[in-house]
């Protein structure tokens, strides 16, 4: 029998239902969205998201709809697990709850009567010991969110708990001279990783050459991931690669989010650059699984944008672009499992209120960063249980080609 509990907390209408669940969809706009006099909520969910026993996972309602006033709506969540709170639905599975759980979010008016939008997904809970006998080489790539080293450190902390694989993190950035490594650089885009070359010493890591780019023939910059693997990874490719980018690629479109051509062209350019870099990673690490993180949402407060950009960029303008970017990322990177490319739903489980400082628009505080790390960890655990190569050093193969000349890249 279906049971329903409805409550209203601090302006949010909330409901949790148990029972009858429709099939998942990639993303869904609201029923009747865009009609005259109605706000187009553009509700957007990935086809699946992930959890691990004893690790909290959440869907923050503000992150899945495009509105300045999420508190004006009632969010009805249908799932056999979890609970609805003031601004989110959350779950911390128990070890006995590994499995798949369909979940639907329906958005209604403030009275909880009129349906405005609906989307479905599937919560996939990995076994607590998924991948525990594997040896995994992990390469984490990203912009300033990665460069802060907080979410990579959280991934490391979670992986160091019992029941996890023997994981070696790769990368030239080693923030604490410990086991945390990554390739995170403030201000970088997909194109920066694929093309930036600056000879000579760099005054800061993000001002130097991409670790994947060297001086090739006639000193022309060349994207050479096999060389990176040979020189920086002891010649053995990673088993898993994660990439979290998009803010720097598309932030400029926030100047005029009403210019659809500008927004579309900006996102299209990002995808072209992403494919160049992904193709190079795939060539050099043919058996690696590659996870592309969905671009994280901004601080819920305008004060963060005012502190950083002094009126040049605003929260609502960037939120609109970021929301469209996530929708497009789901279309572009989704459905490529046969190519071992997967979507990591890093945009769902981040608290844009308590997970951000009051004075930063796009960079979380420690709470928000740790939520990003948890999302990547849960995705990784789920993938390990379905990864044939997840066995002692069996996942990686030799690089596609070996460097044949000394490296001339400098500045790192």
C-alpha positions in Angstrom: 0.0 0.0 0.0 1.3 3.5 -0.8 1.7 5.8 2.1 2.1 9.6 1.9 3.5 12.1 4.4 3.3 15.8 3.5 4.7 18.6 5.6 5.8 22.2 5.1 9.1 23.4 6.6 10.5 26.9 6.2 8.6 27.7 3.1 9.4 24.4 1.3 6.5 22.0 0.6 7.8 18.5 1.2 6.4 15.0 0.5 7.8 11.5 0.7 5.9 8.7 -1.0 6.6 4.9 -0.8 5.6 2.7 -3.7 4.6 2.9 -7.4 7.5 4.4 -9.4 7.7 5.2 -13.1 10.6 4.3 -15.3 13.7 6.6 -15.2 14.3 9.2 -17.9 17.5 11.1 -18.9 16.0 14.4 -17.9 12.6 15.9 -18.0 11.0 19.3 -18.2 8.0 20.1 -16.1 4.6 19.1 -17.3 3.1 22.4 -18.6 6.5 24.1 -18.1 6.8 27.3 -20.2 3.1 27.9 -20.4 1.9 31.5 -20.1 2.1 32.7 -16.6 4.1 29.7 -15.4 7.8 29.4 -14.6 9.8 26.9 -16.7 11.4 24.8 -13.9 13.4 22.7 -16.4 13.7 19.9 -13.8 16.8 17.9 -14.6 18.0 14.6 -13.2 20.7 12.2 -14.4 19.5 8.7 -15.3 21.2 7.3 -12.2 23.1 8.3 -9.2 25.1 6.4 -6.6 25.4 5.7 -2.9 27.5 3.5 -0.6 26.4 2.1 2.7 27.2 4.4 5.6 28.0 7.4 3.3 25.3 10.1 3.0 24.0 10.9 -0.5 21.4 13.6 -1.3 19.5 15.4 -3.9 19.2 19.1 -3.2 16.1 20.5 -4.7 17.5 23.8 -5.8 20.1 22.0 -7.8 17.6 20.2 -10.1 15.3 23.1 -11.0 15.9 26.4 -12.6 14.3 29.0 -10.4 15.2 31.7 -8.0 12.6 30.6 -5.5 12.7 26.9 -4.9 11.1 27.5 -1.5 7.9 28.5 -3.4 7.3 24.9 -4.5 6.4 21.5 -3.0 8.8 18.7 -3.8 7.4 15.2 -3.7 9.9 12.4 -3.7 8.9 8.8 -4.4 11.5 6.2 -3.3 11.7 3.2 -1.0 14.8 4.6 0.7 15.7 8.0 2.2 13.8 10.9 3.7 12.8 14.3 2.7 14.1 17.3 4.6 13.7 21.0 4.3 15.8 21.6 1.2 16.7 18.1 0.1 16.0 14.3 0.0 18.8 12.3 1.7 19.8 8.8 2.3 22.5 7.0 4.2 22.1 3.3 3.2 22.8 0.4 5.5 25.0 -2.5 4.4 21.9 -4.6 3.7 20.4 -2.1 1.3 22.8 -2.5 -1.7 20.7 -2.6 -4.9 18.7 -0.4 -7.2 15.9 1.9 -6.2 13.8 3.9 -8.7 13.2 7.5 -7.5 10.9 10.2 -8.8 10.8 13.9 -8.0 7.6 15.7 -8.7 7.4 19.5 -8.3 4.0 21.0 -7.3 2.7 24.4 -6.4 3.1 25.8 -2.9 -0.2 24.1 -1.8 1.0 20.7 -3.1 -1.9 20.4 -5.4 -1.0 21.2 -9.0 1.8 19.2 -10.7 4.3 21.4 -12.5 7.2 19.1 -13.3 8.4 15.6 -12.8 11.6 13.6 -13.5 12.8 10.1 -12.6 16.2 8.5 -11.9 17.5 5.3 -10.2 19.5 5.3 -7.0 22.2 2.6 -7.3 23.7 1.5 -3.9 27.0 -0.3 -4.3 27.9 -3.1 -1.9 30.0 -1.9 1.0 32.9 -4.0 -0.1 32.6 -3.4 -3.8 36.1 -3.5 -5.4 37.7 -4.4 -2.1 40.1 -6.9 -3.7 41.1 -4.6 -6.6 44.2 -2.5 -7.1 43.2 0.7 -8.8 45.2 3.6 -10.2 43.1 6.8 -10.1 43.8 10.0 -11.9 41.7 13.0 -10.8 41.7 16.0 -13.2 40.0 19.4 -12.8 40.1 23.1 -12.3 40.3 25.2 -9.1 37.7 22.9 -7.4 40.3 20.1 -7.8 43.3 22.4 -7.1 41.9 23.2 -3.7 42.7 19.5 -2.9 39.8 19.1 -0.5 37.6 16.8 -2.5 40.5 14.6 -3.7 41.5 14.4 0.0 38.0 13.3 0.9 38.1 10.6 -1.9 41.4 9.4 -0.4 39.9 9.4 3.2 37.0 7.3 2.1 39.1 4.9 0.1 41.3 4.3 3.1 38.4 2.9 5.0 38.0 -0.9 5.2 36.3 -2.7 2.4 37.8 -0.5 -0.4 40.3 -1.2 -3.1 44.0 -0.7 -2.8 44.0 2.7 -4.6 47.0 4.6 -5.9 46.3 8.2 -6.8 48.3 9.7 -9.7 49.2 13.2 -10.6 52.0 15.8 -10.4 50.2 17.8 -7.8 50.9 16.4 -4.3 49.5 18.9 -1.8 50.6 17.3 1.4 53.4 15.0 0.3 51.1 12.1 1.1 48.9 9.7 -0.8 46.7 12.5 -2.3 47.7 13.4 -5.9 45.8 15.0 -8.7 46.0 17.3 -11.8 44.0 20.4 -10.6 44.7 23.9 -11.9 42.8 27.1 -11.1 41.1 28.7 -14.1 41.6 25.8 -16.5 39.2 24.6 -19.1 39.1 21.4 -21.2 41.1 23.3 -23.9 43.8 24.3 -21.4 44.5 20.7 -20.6 44.6 19.8 -24.2 46.7 22.7 -25.6 48.4 25.0 -23.1 52.2 25.1 -23.5 54.4 27.8 -21.9 58.1 27.3 -22.1 60.2 28.4 -19.2 59.6 28.3 -15.4 56.1 28.9 -14.2 55.4 31.2 -11.2 52.4 29.0 -10.3 51.2 25.6 -11.5 48.2 27.0 -13.3 50.3 29.5 -15.2 52.6 26.8 -16.7 52.1 24.2 -19.4 49.5 21.5 -19.2 51.1 18.3 -17.8 49.8 16.5 -20.9 51.4 18.9 -23.5 55.0 19.0 -24.6 57.0 20.7 -27.3 56.8 18.5 -30.3 58.3 18.8 -33.8 59.7 22.3 -34.4 58.8 23.1 -30.8 55.1 23.1 -31.7 52.9 22.2 -28.7 51.7 18.6 -28.8 49.1 16.8 -26.7 51.0 13.7 -25.6 49.2 11.7 -22.9 51.4 8.6 -23.4 54.5 10.6 -22.5 52.7 11.8 -19.4 51.9 8.2 -18.4 55.5 7.1 -19.1 57.1 10.0 -17.2 54.6 10.7 -14.4 52.8 7.4 -13.9 55.7 4.9 -14.1 54.6 3.8 -17.6 51.3 2.3 -16.4 48.0 3.9 -17.4 45.4 4.7 -14.8 42.4 2.4 -14.4 40.1 5.2 -13.6 40.1 8.9 -14.7 37.8 11.5 -13.4 37.4 15.0 -15.0 35.5 17.8 -13.3 35.4 21.0 -15.5 33.0 23.4 -17.1 32.8 26.5 -14.9 35.7 28.3 -16.6 34.6 27.0 -20.1 31.2 28.6 -19.8 31.2 31.2 -17.1 31.5 34.1 -19.7 28.1 33.1 -21.1 26.7 34.3 -17.8 27.0 37.8 -19.0 23.9 37.3 -21.1 22.1 34.1 -20.4 19.2 35.4 -22.5 21.4 35.1 -25.6 20.6 31.5 -26.5 23.1 31.5 -29.4 25.9 32.7 -27.1 25.1 30.0 -24.5 24.7 27.2 -27.1 27.9 28.2 -29.0 29.9 28.4 -25.7 28.8 24.9 -24.6 29.4 23.5 -28.1 32.9 24.9 -28.1 33.5 23.2 -24.7 32.3 19.9 -26.0 34.7 20.1 -29.0 37.6 20.7 -26.7 36.4 18.0 -24.3 36.4 15.4 -27.2 40.0 16.3 -28.1 41.2 15.7 -24.6 39.0 12.6 -24.0 40.2 11.0 -27.2 43.8 11.5 -26.1 43.1 10.0 -22.7 41.3 7.1 -24.3 44.2 6.4 -26.8 46.7 6.3 -24.0 44.6 4.4 -21.5 42.3 2.2 -23.7 40.9 0.2 -20.8 40.4 3.0 -18.3 36.9 4.0 -17.2 36.5 7.8 -17.6 34.0 9.6 -15.4 32.9 13.1 -16.4 31.6 15.2 -13.5 28.5 17.3 -14.1 29.3 21.0 -13.5 28.5 22.0 -9.9 25.9 24.6 -9.1 26.8 28.0 -7.6 26.4 29.5 -4.1 22.7 30.2 -3.4 23.6 33.7 -2.2 24.3 36.7 -4.5 26.8 37.9 -1.8 29.3 35.4 -3.0 29.2 36.7 -6.5 29.4 40.3 -5.4 32.5 39.5 -3.3 34.2 37.9 -6.3 33.0 39.8 -9.3 31.8 43.2 -8.0 28.6 43.3 -10.1 30.1 42.0 -13.3 28.6 38.5 -12.9 25.5 37.5 -10.9 24.3 34.3 -9.3 21.0 34.0 -11.1 22.6 34.6 -14.5 25.3 31.9 -14.0 22.8 29.5 -12.4 20.8 29.6 -15.6 23.8 28.8 -17.7 25.0 26.1 -15.3 21.6 24.5 -15.4 21.6 24.4 -19.2 25.1 23.2 -19.2 24.2 20.2 -17.0 21.3 19.4 -19.2 23.6 19.5 -22.3 26.3 17.5 -20.5 23.8 14.7 -19.8 22.9 14.6 -23.5 26.5 14.8 -24.7 28.3 12.5 -22.2 25.4 10.2 -21.3 24.8 6.9 -23.1 28.5 6.3 -23.8 29.0 3.3 -21.5 30.2 1.2 -24.4 33.1 3.6 -24.8 33.7 3.4 -21.0 32.7 7.0 -20.5 30.3 7.7 -17.7 28.6 10.6 -16.1 29.3 11.4 -12.4 26.3 13.3 -10.9 28.5 15.8 -8.9 25.8 18.5 -9.2 23.2 16.7 -7.1 24.8 16.2 -3.7 26.1 19.6 -2.8 24.5 22.0 -0.4 24.5 25.5 -2.0 23.6 27.1 1.3 25.7 25.5 4.0 28.2 24.0 1.6 29.4 27.5 0.4 31.0 30.4 2.2 29.1 33.7 2.1 31.9 35.4 0.1 32.5 33.0 -2.8 30.3 32.4 -5.8 31.5 29.1 -7.2 34.0 27.6 -4.7 32.5 25.5 -1.9 33.6 25.4 1.7 34.9 22.2 3.3 31.4 20.8 3.6 30.6 21.3 -0.1 34.0 20.0 -1.2 33.5 16.8 0.8 30.1 16.3 -0.7 31.8 16.4 -4.2 34.3 13.9 -3.0 31.6 11.6 -1.6 29.7 11.7 -5.0 32.8 10.7 -6.9 33.6 8.0 -4.3 30.1 6.5 -4.6 30.3 6.5 -8.4 33.7 4.8 -8.2 32.5 2.1 -5.9 29.5 1.3 -8.1 31.7 1.1 -11.2 34.2 -1.2 -9.5 31.7 -3.9 -8.9 30.9 -3.9 -12.7 34.5 -3.4 -13.9 35.9 -6.6 -15.3 39.4 -5.2 -15.0 39.0 -4.5 -11.3 41.6 -7.0 -10.2 45.2 -6.8 -9.1 46.8 -4.6 -11.7 44.8 -6.3 -14.5 42.8 -3.2 -15.4 45.6 -1.2 -17.1 47.4 -1.9 -20.3 50.5 -0.4 -21.8 50.2 3.1 -23.2 49.1 3.3 -26.8 52.6 4.5 -27.7 55.8 5.3 -25.9 57.7 8.6 -26.1 60.7 8.3 -28.4 62.5 11.5 -27.5 63.5 13.3 -24.4 60.9 15.7 -23.0 61.5 19.4 -23.7 58.5 20.5 -21.5 59.6 23.0 -18.8 58.1 25.0 -16.1 56.6 22.3 -13.9 
